[in-house]
């Protein structure tokens, strides 16, 4: 079909009618009469040579052909709308979708977002958080920032920095901790990576206790529980500088374990766009300019 001859008004009428299953309500949305919507849909049906709706006494029902057309039309209009939104202020802004493990998002990226926006006003950064189980293809992500060993199938992984894990707790709990063995009777909060406390006790030279504390799928949530005095978290202090600086949390022991690092990842099949390169360069330059804790 010639793009210049696409029946855009009829497709818009069909889209609204399919969502409301009512010509009158579709007309209200489009600021036209019920008859105008019905006429546009009828024109589209004649053009396609098939019925898209069953006309019922009290509304509409989609035919099989109409059901098949709905997601195609809805997606097309959504994509056009999203692209037009990128022209805010008369300048095109390239969208960049980044999935970020929640701890990194709140502990490192969030305080720097204003600096990124000033450095790259033409990039429309769209962030989604996750618990380290990002689906680059399924979520159509340009990048994902993850914690681990960097070994994700079909993925290019660029190391950002290590974030050793250490116990974190409130000052009140820390006051009764003199040696690592004093942790044993305390409530030890757990992440979904079940071996971390065992590794830490091994480095500290203390037999690991049986863990009975609650388990969390996010270090950020686990540390929130620790901040509330609900137990002791094993988490990266580098991601909780604000809580440590304000004495909401303390690190009672210097002993830490290296359980992985943060990585910037993308699909190997994904060619980097200008926005991706801009974000990657900004991210690595910001990290290079910092003195990482050891």
Secondary structure, DSSP 4 states (H G I P E B T S, - for coil): --GGG--HHHHHHHHHHHHHT-HHHHHHHHTS-HHHHHHHHHHHHHHHTS--EEEETTEEEE-HHHHHHHHHHHHHHHHHHHHHHTTGGGS--EEEEEEEEHHHIIIIIGGGHHHHHHH-TTEEEEEEEESS---TTTTT-SEEEEEESS--TTEEEEEEEE--EEEEB-HHHHTT-SSGGGGTTS-B-EESSTTHHHHHHHHHTSPPPPP-S-EES-HHHHHHHHHTTS-BEEEEGGG-HHHHHTTSSB------B---EEEEEEETTPPPPHHHHHHHHHHHHHHHTS----
